Amino acid sequence: MDRIVQFIQFAPLIAFGVAARGGGDIVDRIYIAAGLALPVLVFQYWPGRQRGDPLLISTNLFFMLQAAVFLSDIAIVDQATRSLREAGYFIVLLVAGLVFVMVSPRGLLGVEAEPSLVRRYSLWLLGLIVVALGVSLTFRGHEVYAAFLPAVALFLTQRVLIHCAGKAA
């Protein structure tokens, strides 16, 4: 069951990547991902379900916010979003990450572990999100360097930290 939940959490991100590989417009890719993100978020928080991965929840939230921005047709918001480009993703991750660290006992790891380890590792991930934001701003416009590689680094680091927290428990 855990594997199914993990796959469902990744569905919007997979759809976004497939649409990107097919050469789809960024707006179309966001709509596709957001269309999948809403049911995924509802599925994750359905009563009795386990909570999902905080980074994936934040990613799905980003897709929904982007779609709302595109649908709102407010010129200044749309212009700001388009100028931020890939950095907008890491800004949403940073804000959502701060909320997860302050509110959730699972922090950004999304697992039950010793509270001091969860907090320390979550703060490390927040620091890495800030670094990823800097990289994204530096390579703005180049999707591989500005979004894909920093995001993969965050997800891999999160997995390593989850493993380390599990070993310490």
Buried (B, 14 or more C-beta within 10 A) or exposed (E): EEEEBEEBBBBBBEBBBEBBEEEBEBBEBBBBBBBBBBEBBEBBEEEEEEEBBBBBBBBBBBBBBBBEBBEEEEEEEEEEBEEBBBBBBBBBBBEBBBEBBEEBEBBBBBBEBEEEBBBBBBBBBBEBBBEBBEBBBEBBEBBEBBBBBBBEBBBEBBEEBBEBBEEEE
